Amino acid sequence: MDKFGSLLAEGGLSLDRLRNFCLIAEAGGITKAAEGDPAKQSLYSRQIKELETFFGVELKRRQGKGIALTDAGRQLAQLVRVHLVGLEDFRRSASALPKRLSIGAGNSILEWLVLPHIGALRERLPDSVFEFRSQRTAAIVSELMDMTCDVGVIREDAIKPPLKTRRLVNIGQIGYSLFLPARLGGGVTQENLKQRIGAIPVATSVGGQFRDHLETSASKSGWSLQISVSCSSFTQAARTARSGGCGAILPGIARADFEAAQVREFALPFLKRYTRQLCIAWNPRLLDVRSSLPAAVNDLYEILREVKLGPKA
């Protein structure tokens, strides 16, 4: 019995149309997906209409000068994407080509936690090629939901259904500390830090949620900060602390970037509520069609759970 005969009996459905629909969904609109090419824009518009006619449902709606996917459109994009990913994985396996693994995380997590262990990951997954994506947590969660990213190393409190996780218990909860070079830390103790910190130049990230929380919480708690250097990433701020010219307010995983005698780490009590638990996250729907992904998730977890976050000896 031909179970799919009725599905394919009518025109309007093809791999090309479905692939282009995914491109439009990932780009966020027809114009972006077409990259300014009028011919492609016309083609994509026609193909969406053909898919809408075939399925009998609206897949897009007007939003300002562009379009947004309807709930049905998002559902179709996810359904198509997972099957195209499975087909691509099968093709690469059948052709003995390296499998692709994309890992998303914040820049500091990638540089201090993941990338230092890429050698061990490549040993476990020798037939894979890796793509590392440095993005904000919300963007990574969105890509995991859409199955455009394979694995994320992110905050556990950002997870949404149907994503699954494995908690990195060994790493514990990641908080923020003041890393103070030895030349600037004379006489500074945890007990007198609140009184002394206003005279210490510090570096940290330039903006975003963390910077807002840092300044607001410090002010409410009566801590006077002298932020002398604003950087586009925590890893840049860490480099300024390594120069010895100023301290830096950084996530705790930054301690791996310093020699044991190079800096002293001080807790910042007003940032205690900004402590987060890290986890490895993935979309279980993707595991159903990518035979190599379960092992990759497990291998990444096994490597990261052995990580020690102490400073260099």
N, C-alpha and C positions, 0 to 999 in steps of 0.2 A: 504493500500500500504506500502510495506516494504522499507522505505527510506534509510536504512542502509545496505540492502542486498548486494549491489555491493561493499561496503566498506569492508565487512567481508567475501566476497566470496573467496578471495585468502588467502593463508597462509602467515605468516611472521609478523602479527600484533597481539600483546597481551599486557595485562597490565604489565606483567613481563618485556617485552622488553622495553616498554615505561618508566616504573619506572627506570630501569637500565640506560636508556639513560639520564634521568634527573640526576641521580647520577653522571654520567660521566660529564655532563654539569656543575654541581655545583662544582665538584672536580677540573675541569680544565684539565681532561685527563683520559685515561683509566687506566694508571698505578696508579695514585693517587686514583682513585675510587676503584680499586681492592686492594689497600693497600698492594701491593707487592705479592699478591697471583697469581701465574702463571695460575692456573685453571680459576680464575675469569677473568683475563686478556683475556684469550682465548675466554671465554664465551661472554664477553662484545664486543670484536672485531667481533665475529660472529653475534651477535645480531644487531650491527650497520649495518653490511652488509645486513642483512635480512630486516631491516627497509629501507635502501636505495633502495633495490630491490622492496620492496612493494610500496614505494612512488615514485620511479623513479627519485630520485634526490640525489645528494651528500649531506651528512649531516656533513662531516668532511673533513679536509684537513691537509696535513703535515705542521708542523711548528717546525723547528729545529729537535730535537729528539722526539718530541711529536706530538700532534694533536691539532687543533683548530676547532671549529664549523664553518661551513659556515653560511651565512645569513639564509638559509633554516633550518639549524640545530638549530640555535638560536630561530628561529620562532617556530619550532616544540617543542623545550624544554619549551618555555613559554606557548604554547598552552596546552601541556600535564600537566605541573605543575599546572596551574590554575584549571584544571579539577580534578587532584588527590587531591589537597587541598580541593576542594569542596566535593569530596567523603569522605575524612577523616573527614571533619567538619560534614557532614551528619551522618556518622557512630557514631561519638562521641555524637551528639545530640540524635540520636535514642537509644543509649545505656545509656543515662543520664550521660555521662562522662564530666568532665570539658573541656571547650573549651580553646584552646591555643592562646595566644596573644604574639607576639614577637615585641619588641620595640627597635629600634636602635638609638643611639645617641653617641656623643663624651663623654668621661669619665667625664669631668667637668659638662656637661649638665645633665648627668644621676645623678651624686652625689649631685649636688646643686639645680637642678630644678625638676627632675622627681622622684627620689627615696624618697625624704622627703614626698611625697604625695601618696605613694603606699597604705597607709591605706585607703585613700579616694577612690582610684581607685578600691580597692578590695571590698569596700562597694557597689560601683555602679555595679561592675561586679563579684558578689559572685560565679558564676559558671565558673570562668576562672582561668587558671594557666598562669603565666607570665614568659617570658624569656627576659632578658635585655641584649642587645649586645652593648658593648663598642667598637666602631670602628671609623675610620676616615670618614669624610663626603663622600668622593668619593666611599668608600666601601658600605656605607649605601644606597646611591643613586643607585648603581649597584644592590644591593639586593632588593630594592624596585622595580626596573625595572624588575628584574627576578622573582619577587614575592616569594622570599625566606625569606623576612622580611615583616611583616604586616604594621608597622607604623614607621615613623622616626620623630625625633625632630631635625631639622637641619637648616642650613643657607638657606634662601630663594633664594639667588643668585646661589645656586648649583642645583636647580631643573631643570629636563629635562622632555620633553613630553614623555609619556602621564600622568605623575604624577600630582596629584592634591594637593592643599595645603589649609591650613587655617592659616592666619597670627596671631601670638601671639602679638596683638597690645599692650596689657597691659604691657608686658615685654619690648617692645620697641626695639631699636637697641642695640645690645650687643657690647660694646667697651672694651678697656683694660685700667687698671689703676695701679698706684703704691699704694700698701697697706703698710703703714709704721707704725710699732709698736710705741706706745707712747714714749717709752724710747729712740728711735732713732730719733724722730721727733721734738726735741726741737729747736725752732727758724725756722723751715722749713715752708715756705708758698708756695702757688701756684705761687706767683710772683718770689720767689728766688729759686724755685726747680731746674731750669736748672743749676744754679751755684752750688747748694749743692749736687745734686744727685751723682756726681762722687765720693763723699766721703762716700756714703751709700752703704753697701753691700746688694745685692738683690739676690733673687732666682727667677727662672722661669723654663719653660720647657726646656728639653735638646736639642731638635732639631726639624726638620720639617719646614714647610712653615712659621709658626709663628715666630720661632726663627730667621730664615733668614731675615724675614721682619723687625723684631725688631732691629736687629743689623745694618742692612743696613739703615733703616730709621733714627735710632738714629745718626748714623755717618753722614749722609747727612745733618741732621738738627743741627749738632753741639752739641749733647747731649752725654756726656761721661758717660757710664754705668760701674759699677763695679759688674759684675755678678759673685758672689762668690759661688752660689749653683745652680747646674743644676739638675733638677728632671725629672723623666720619665712621670710625669703628673702634671697638674696644682694643683690638690688636694694635692699632696705631697708638692709643693711649698707653698701652703697656710698653711700647718702645720708648716713649718719653720718660717713663719711670726708670727704664733700664739705663737711660742716659745719665741718671742721677740728678737731673735738674729740677724735678718735681715729683710729687707723689701721684698716684692714679687710683681712681675709684673704679674697680673692675669686678667682674664675676669671679667667684672663687676658683673656677677652673684655670684662671690665669696664673695661678701659683706654679703651674708646670713650666711657665716661661722664664722663671727666675732661678738663679743660683741660690742655695740655701742661705748664704751669708750676704747676699746682694741687697735684699729688702726685708723689712719686717711687715707682717700682715696684721692689721687691726680690724676688729669687728666694728660695724656701724649699726648700733641698735635701732636707729630710726628706719633702717631698710629691712628690718626683720620680716615684715609682712610681704616683702617682695621676693622672698625665697620660693624657689620652684623645684619640683621634682622632674627629672628628665626621664624620658622613655623612648623606646623605639616604636614607631607606629607604621601601620600599613593598612591597605584596604583588602579585606578578605576576599572580595570578588575577584581581585587581580590574581590571587593565589590559585584560584580555581582554573585559570586558563594559562598560567605561566608555570610550567613544571619546574623551572630552575629557581623560582623566587622563594619558595619556602626554605630551601637550603641557604640561600643568600641572606635572608632575614635572620635565620638561626646563627649563621657564621658571624654576621655583624654583631649580634647580641653577645655571642661567646667571647669575641675579642674585646668589646667595650666593657664587659663585666669584670674583666681582669685589670682594667686601668686603675692605677693609683694616682691620686691627684695631689700628692705632696710635691714640694719644690724639688728642684734638681739637687743632687748631693754635691 
